[in-house]
Structures are given as structure tokens and as C-alpha cells.
Amino acid sequence: MQVANRLEKLSGGIFTQIDNLAKEMVANGVKVINLSIGSPDLPPSEDFRRKLAEYVLDPDNYGYALTDGLLEFRQAVTKWYYDRDQITLDPYSEVLPLMGSQDGLSHIYWAFLNKDDIAFVPDPGYPIYTAGVLFTEAIPYPMALNIDNNFLPDFSAIPADVAKKAKIMFLNYPSNPLAATATYDFFRAAIEFAVKYEIIICHDFAYSELAYDGYKPLSFLSVPGAKEIGVEFHSLSKTYNLAGCRLGFVVGNKDIITALRKIKSNIDFGSFKAILKAGTDVLTGSQEYVKTTAQTYQKRRNIIVDGFNELGWQIPKPKASMFIWAPIPEGFNSSLEFTKQLAEKTGVIVVPGIAFGKEGEGYVRIGLVQNEQLLAEAVQRIKNNFINI
Ligand SMILES: Cc1ncc(COP(=O)(O)O)c(C=O)c1O
């Protein structure tokens, strides 16, 4: 059997290696503390689960919702956006429900990229930004994000002939894996660059609500000119701990939304109506649960960062996301070597930065996806057994 060439280009090998390592250790009886997972461990609110159960029992919710989903969900999105940032959106032309934001992130490229077009992707970045480009036979062009540029792409470093061939740029703040945040001036510069070269900007805002110490992540759409050239992707997975429910949405430029809708209407028939209805309730209801979730992550962040800093492993404190992007201590040849030794000596599993792109070398991603007790234990195990630091 001969698979298509594009399959050869897809990586993911390191994630598989780490996953296998964790499984092997568990099978060998090691009490693993797995901080490599990207899925929240917290439950959705009880209110959400009760409502979802109610909608699931209603036989009227079993027909296709189709790509546009339910108007009530799109209206809930417009209300949520208005309440958050006073951004006005048209629920008919500027909002599209997604079966999880990954659905949109992976399919948007189909609507805009021809063979050999260029798409700008963050490096390090969430893997689908690059994998999605490879599906279309266009060319991903990594934008290096590192400490020197504050983890924000330097547009002046992009050659004009490359920019002229580019159709799409992906941005993601607060970011996975960097936990970096964007500024108003940066978004302004991105819009200027996009207008100059006629590039679409796709901003992935999956971690919009997971922020600490009173910080409020900036919506790309709140910056003047953004809606003329871009869209913002949103996930209910992290904000409301609904990862397995598969519900997200994209908002912004109506021509971009129309193009994505056309692709998706050939691929899927929309989300389960019960999920769309429960999603409507969660978006329009009290947002106290979201605040509590963010506070939980903030406490977890403090345990890890303060704990490691006390051990002499200096890690900056992120303002948002559910990750910590930690520079590996001296004395290790690579992030993969560090990850393996850490796992072997402590049972703590993290993701080597190289899994997210070349620029990720020298770092590991630590997910705040275990409870406070386990995170404190992770710090203790590293203190007791990982004497290299
Ligand atoms: C940055 C980022 N965007 C999107 C997603 C996908 O989220 P969803 O569950 O909405 O597909 C993830 C999941 O980990 C993510 O980290």
C-alpha cells in the first residue's frame, strides 16, 4: 500500500516518543506525573453537564445542524464578544461554529492556499499550523520566536520576495507552547504587514481566558483594521474545559468566513445540536466558572515556577495559557535528552521544545494539567532526584 507523499511530511514523531515513554513507565509501575498533556484535567461546570444531559435526552436535537450550526449559538458568540471587548459581530456573516477550533485551524488553508504558496507559521508553534499547510502542498515558512524578539515575529526579517508569495499568517497569543502574550503595537505591526502584502491573518485565541494576576489577553479583533484582513479562532475546550465536546468558533472577516464555510460544508454537517445548545448556555451564562478555572491555573503556575526557581532552575512566570515554557538548565545536549533524563529520574514527563519547531530547542513545555498536590510532588521529586540542576 502506497500512502500519499504528504503523509511522509507530517511529523509528530517526538510526541509519539514521549507518549510511548509515559505508557511504558506506567506499565512498569512507575508513578508518572504527566505534564506533557495538552488537554485540561478539570471538569466542565456541573451546570453545563446537567444542561447537556437535558439536550441529549431531547429527540429533536438529533438532526444535522449543518455548517452554520444554530443561530442561537452564533448569537451567543456575538454577545460573548461584545461583553468581553465591545466588539460587534454579525451572527450571519461573521461567525462560524467549529467542531473544536482545530477543525477551523486545519481547514482554513484549503480555502486560500494553492500549491507552492507560502504560509507564515510560528516556530515554535502549535503543530497544526504547519501540518495544515502541508495538507495543501503549499509551503510553511517558520517565523522564529525566541527570547530576543520577545517571542513575537520580526516582520523586518522576512524577505519581501517571500512575503509577496505568502497568503496566510498564523499568530497565537497567549501561545502554546510559549505562554507568550501579544501587545497592541505588535498586532498593529502585523496588520500593517498583512495589508502591505495582502496576507490573511488567522489569530488563534484558544487561551483567551486563561490569564493570571489580573492580566487580560488582547483580542486581535480589538485592534483597528484587524477585521479587514483577519479572523480569530476560539475554543471552548480550555475556557470551559470541554475539550472532548469539540466546540469552537471563528469570527471576523466575512469573506474569510464565507470561504471557510464553503470548504467545511463539503466536509462536515456541523456539531451535535445538544452540544451547540449547551455551548450557547455556557457562553451566555455566568462567567464565574471561567475566573475560578484561571485562578486554579494561577495557583498551579506558582507552585511550579516558585518551586523550580527555589531549586535554582530559573523560569519566567507566564501571564497566561496553561503552560510554562522553561529553558533547560545547562549541562544537557538537547531538550529531548533533558526530557528523557527527567522522566527516568523523577517520573515527571514534559514535552521537549524541539517537538514544536527548530526554535524550540533548548526549552521544554510543562503543562499545568495536574492538581496542586501532584505539581508540588513533581517539584519535590526533582529536588530529591534530579541533582543536575
Ligand atoms: C493553541 C491551540 N489552539 C487550538 C487548540 C485546539 O483546540 P480545540 O479543542 O478547540 O480543537 C489547541 C489544543 O491544545 C491549542 O493548544
The ligand as a Gaussian input file, in Angstrom:
#p B3LYP/6-31G(d) Opt

LIG

0 1
 C       -3.105000      26.860000      20.631000
 C       -4.180000      25.852000      20.446000
 N       -5.107000      26.066000      19.507000
 C       -6.092000      25.190000      19.284000
 C       -6.179000      24.021000      20.009000
 C       -7.270000      23.042000      19.665000
 O       -8.354000      23.232000      20.463000
 P       -9.791000      22.609000      20.142000
 O      -10.043000      21.617000      21.212000
 O      -10.727000      23.777000      20.183000
 O       -9.750000      21.994000      18.787000
 C       -5.243000      23.746000      20.999000
 C       -5.323000      22.498000      21.767000
 O       -4.489000      22.147000      22.550000
 C       -4.211000      24.688000      21.223000
 O       -3.282000      24.480000      22.144000

